[in-house]
Amino acid sequence: MNDHVACHGHDDANGSRRDTSKRETSARLRLVLVLAFVYMLAEAAGGLITNSLALLADSGHMLSDVAALAISLAGLRAARRAPTASHTYGYHRAEVLGALVNAVALVVVATGIFLEAFRRFGAPPEVGAPTALAIATGGLVVNVAALVILGGHKEDGIGVRGAWLHVLGDALGSIGAMVSAGAIWIADWRWADPAASVLIATLVVYSALSLLWEVIGVLMEGTPRHIDVAQVHASIAAVESVQGVHDLHVWTITSGMESLSGHVVIQPEADSQKVLCAVRAMLEQRFGITHVTIQLETEEFEERAVCG
């Protein structure tokens, strides 16, 4: 009985650590959300006043940042809800769905920027460059601050990483807006404004596609990229008293929460409790997998097909 308790002790500790980390991440997301919302309004107003598409594009991207942060916060809140009879895994996938919405939103924002930029290439309007440069510089400061606040937590979940990518893209967008404003102010290169907007939109699409690919991998229950299933199989087979492994599956419930299930064939005289604990401990230490479902069998069980 003590061995059984020891096998599950790590799950409670890991769950507690995850909850603490998610609470801290939520607090940081709320702070960044406030910063992004305030400066989004400033950039939108500045873009309208100065007639700068680059600033308006950046404020549009920042609007998607605000949405991404809000969705990430909602996903983290939902993920902390306890499992129910109808949702036995809980609501961890809410964070993944939030990341999917963020990716789609990024593509929509980028499409709007592309269309307006190409329209302006034909007749670039006059832009209030000094004011636009000052506002874009302020936007860069805010985005860098947000990146620092979220930096240590961007691997806490796919939703948080999606929000971080939004902010990174916006920081690059602010740099583009600064460069275009400077070019217009110094050399009257009005084409620099739509050109910078196209660059910003391209960065936005790149962020969206990388995030979308990761989301699809999770929803399709693909093997996590950092885990080699063949290596997992060999490591389980190498545990003392294990004779074989089959029906092995590894998938992601949400970022940082990988699951494994499989059938492990053991020697008839083996202590099943000790083998189970040894397999679980190895999976946690070597691969960081703590959500494990193992069915122990003997060769006699397979040969007789007792259940069939």
KASUL-V371537 format. One record per residue. RES is the residue in three letters. SS is DSSP state (H for helix, E for strand, - for the rest). PHI is phi in whole degrees, 0 to 359 (999 if undefined). OMEGA is omega in whole degrees, -180 to 180 (none if undefined). Layout:
BEGIN
res: {RES | RES}
ss: {SS | SS}
phi: {PHI | PHI}
omega: {OMEGA | OMEGA}
END
This chain:
BEGIN
res: {MET | ASN | ASP | HIS | VAL | ALA | CYS | HIS | GLY | HIS | ASP | ASP | ALA | ASN | GLY | SER | ARG | ARG | ASP | THR | SER | LYS | ARG | GLU | THR | SER | ALA | ARG | LEU | ARG | LEU | VAL | LEU | VAL | LEU | ALA | PHE | VAL | TYR | MET | LEU | ALA | GLU | ALA | ALA | GLY | GLY | LEU | ILE | THR | ASN | SER | LEU | ALA | LEU | LEU | ALA | ASP | SER | GLY | HIS | MET | LEU | SER | ASP | VAL | ALA | ALA | LEU | ALA | ILE | SER | LEU | ALA | GLY | LEU | ARG | ALA | ALA | ARG | ARG | ALA | PRO | THR | ALA | SER | HIS | THR | TYR | GLY | TYR | HIS | ARG | ALA | GLU | VAL | LEU | GLY | ALA | LEU | VAL | ASN | ALA | VAL | ALA | LEU | VAL | VAL | VAL | ALA | THR | GLY | ILE | PHE | LEU | GLU | ALA | PHE | ARG | ARG | PHE | GLY | ALA | PRO | PRO | GLU | VAL | GLY | ALA | PRO | THR | ALA | LEU | ALA | ILE | ALA | THR | GLY | GLY | LEU | VAL | VAL | ASN | VAL | ALA | ALA | LEU | VAL | ILE | LEU | GLY | GLY | HIS | LYS | GLU | ASP | GLY | ILE | GLY | VAL | ARG | GLY | ALA | TRP | LEU | HIS | VAL | LEU | GLY | ASP | ALA | LEU | GLY | SER | ILE | GLY | ALA | MET | VAL | SER | ALA | GLY | ALA | ILE | TRP | ILE | ALA | ASP | TRP | ARG | TRP | ALA | ASP | PRO | ALA | ALA | SER | VAL | LEU | ILE | ALA | THR | LEU | VAL | VAL | TYR | SER | ALA | LEU | SER | LEU | LEU | TRP | GLU | VAL | ILE | GLY | VAL | LEU | MET | GLU | GLY | THR | PRO | ARG | HIS | ILE | ASP | VAL | ALA | GLN | VAL | HIS | ALA | SER | ILE | ALA | ALA | VAL | GLU | SER | VAL | GLN | GLY | VAL | HIS | ASP | LEU | HIS | VAL | TRP | THR | ILE | THR | SER | GLY | MET | GLU | SER | LEU | SER | GLY | HIS | VAL | VAL | ILE | GLN | PRO | GLU | ALA | ASP | SER | GLN | LYS | VAL | LEU | CYS | ALA | VAL | ARG | ALA | MET | LEU | GLU | GLN | ARG | PHE | GLY | ILE | THR | HIS | VAL | THR | ILE | GLN | LEU | GLU | THR | GLU | GLU | PHE | GLU | GLU | ARG | ALA | VAL | CYS | GLY}
ss: {- | H | H | H | H | H | H | H | H | H | H | H | H | H | H | H | H | H | H | H | H | H | H | H | H | H | H | H | H | H | H | H | H | H | H | H | H | H | H | H | H | H | H | H | H | H | H | H | H | H | - | - | H | H | H | H | H | H | H | H | H | H | H | H | H | H | H | H | H | H | H | H | H | H | H | H | H | H | H | - | - | - | - | - | - | - | - | - | - | - | - | - | H | H | H | H | H | H | H | H | H | H | H | H | H | H | H | H | H | H | H | H | H | H | H | H | H | H | H | H | H | H | - | - | - | - | - | - | H | H | H | H | H | H | H | H | H | H | H | H | H | H | H | H | H | H | H | H | H | H | H | - | - | - | - | - | - | H | H | H | H | H | H | H | H | H | H | H | H | H | H | H | H | H | H | H | H | H | H | H | H | H | H | H | H | H | H | - | - | - | H | H | H | H | H | H | H | H | H | H | H | H | H | H | H | H | H | H | H | H | H | H | H | H | H | H | H | H | H | - | - | - | - | - | - | - | - | - | H | H | H | H | H | H | H | H | H | - | - | - | - | E | E | E | E | E | E | E | E | E | E | E | E | E | - | - | E | E | E | E | E | E | E | E | E | E | - | - | - | - | - | H | H | H | H | H | H | H | H | H | H | H | H | H | H | H | H | - | - | - | E | E | E | E | E | E | E | - | H | H | H | H | H | H | - | - | - | -}
phi: {999 | 295 | 298 | 298 | 296 | 297 | 297 | 257 | 297 | 293 | 299 | 297 | 295 | 295 | 297 | 295 | 296 | 297 | 297 | 297 | 297 | 293 | 295 | 294 | 297 | 300 | 297 | 292 | 297 | 297 | 296 | 294 | 301 | 297 | 301 | 295 | 296 | 297 | 282 | 300 | 296 | 295 | 290 | 298 | 296 | 296 | 295 | 292 | 292 | 269 | 64 | 265 | 293 | 300 | 291 | 296 | 297 | 293 | 290 | 295 | 294 | 293 | 298 | 293 | 298 | 300 | 296 | 298 | 294 | 297 | 294 | 297 | 297 | 296 | 295 | 295 | 296 | 295 | 296 | 277 | 290 | 290 | 300 | 232 | 296 | 267 | 228 | 291 | 271 | 83 | 240 | 298 | 291 | 301 | 295 | 292 | 297 | 298 | 296 | 296 | 299 | 299 | 298 | 295 | 298 | 300 | 295 | 298 | 298 | 298 | 299 | 298 | 295 | 303 | 298 | 291 | 297 | 294 | 295 | 284 | 301 | 293 | 212 | 299 | 281 | 287 | 234 | 285 | 300 | 302 | 293 | 299 | 296 | 295 | 292 | 296 | 296 | 298 | 297 | 297 | 299 | 296 | 292 | 296 | 299 | 295 | 297 | 293 | 297 | 269 | 312 | 286 | 239 | 292 | 264 | 284 | 172 | 295 | 292 | 293 | 297 | 298 | 296 | 297 | 295 | 303 | 294 | 299 | 299 | 290 | 297 | 295 | 297 | 296 | 296 | 299 | 294 | 295 | 296 | 295 | 297 | 296 | 295 | 290 | 295 | 277 | 243 | 58 | 276 | 293 | 295 | 295 | 292 | 294 | 296 | 295 | 295 | 297 | 298 | 299 | 297 | 297 | 296 | 297 | 296 | 300 | 298 | 296 | 293 | 294 | 291 | 298 | 298 | 293 | 298 | 299 | 301 | 290 | 293 | 274 | 56 | 287 | 293 | 307 | 298 | 271 | 242 | 262 | 299 | 298 | 290 | 298 | 302 | 295 | 291 | 293 | 296 | 277 | 293 | 303 | 80 | 271 | 254 | 187 | 221 | 209 | 51 | 271 | 227 | 228 | 212 | 248 | 278 | 206 | 306 | 80 | 228 | 270 | 238 | 220 | 222 | 182 | 252 | 241 | 270 | 240 | 294 | 304 | 272 | 288 | 279 | 301 | 296 | 291 | 296 | 300 | 295 | 295 | 294 | 298 | 297 | 296 | 296 | 290 | 290 | 272 | 237 | 71 | 264 | 244 | 267 | 237 | 235 | 241 | 258 | 271 | 223 | 243 | 301 | 298 | 299 | 293 | 295 | 280 | 49 | 307 | 276 | 259}
omega: {179 | 178 | -180 | 179 | -179 | -179 | -173 | -178 | -178 | 180 | -180 | -179 | 180 | 178 | 179 | 179 | 179 | -180 | 180 | 180 | -179 | 177 | 179 | 178 | 179 | 180 | 179 | 178 | 179 | 180 | 180 | 178 | 179 | 180 | -177 | -178 | -178 | -176 | 174 | 179 | 180 | -179 | 179 | 178 | 180 | 179 | 178 | -178 | -175 | -177 | -179 | 177 | 179 | 178 | 178 | 177 | 180 | 178 | 176 | 176 | 179 | 174 | 177 | 174 | -179 | 178 | -180 | -180 | 179 | 180 | 179 | 177 | 179 | 179 | 178 | 178 | 180 | -178 | -179 | 179 | -177 | 176 | 178 | 180 | 180 | 177 | -172 | 175 | -174 | -175 | -177 | -178 | 177 | 179 | 179 | 178 | 176 | 178 | 178 | 178 | 179 | -179 | 179 | 179 | 178 | -180 | 179 | 179 | -179 | 180 | 178 | 179 | 179 | -176 | -179 | 180 | -180 | 176 | -177 | 180 | -179 | -179 | -178 | -179 | 177 | -177 | 175 | -170 | -177 | 180 | 179 | 180 | -179 | -179 | 179 | 178 | 176 | 178 | 178 | 179 | -180 | -179 | 177 | 177 | 180 | 179 | 179 | -179 | -177 | -171 | -177 | -176 | -175 | 177 | -179 | 179 | -177 | 178 | 179 | 178 | 177 | 179 | -180 | 179 | 175 | -177 | 178 | 178 | 180 | 177 | 177 | 176 | 178 | 178 | 178 | 179 | 177 | -179 | -179 | 179 | 178 | -180 | 179 | -178 | -174 | -172 | -178 | 177 | -176 | 179 | -178 | -178 | 177 | 178 | 178 | 179 | 177 | 178 | 179 | -179 | 178 | 178 | 179 | -180 | 179 | 178 | -178 | -177 | 179 | 178 | -179 | 179 | 179 | 179 | 180 | 178 | 179 | -177 | 177 | 179 | 175 | 177 | 178 | -174 | -176 | -178 | 177 | -176 | 179 | 179 | 176 | 179 | -179 | -178 | 177 | -179 | -178 | 179 | -178 | 178 | 177 | -179 | -180 | 180 | 175 | -176 | -179 | 180 | 175 | -179 | -178 | 174 | 171 | -175 | 179 | -179 | 180 | 179 | 179 | 172 | 180 | 176 | -179 | 179 | -177 | 177 | -177 | -177 | -176 | 175 | -174 | -179 | -179 | 179 | -180 | 180 | 179 | 179 | -180 | -179 | -180 | -179 | 179 | -175 | -175 | -173 | 180 | -180 | -178 | 179 | -169 | 173 | -177 | 172 | 179 | -179 | 171 | 179 | 180 | 179 | -179 | -176 | -179 | -178 | -173 | -175 | -173 | none}
END
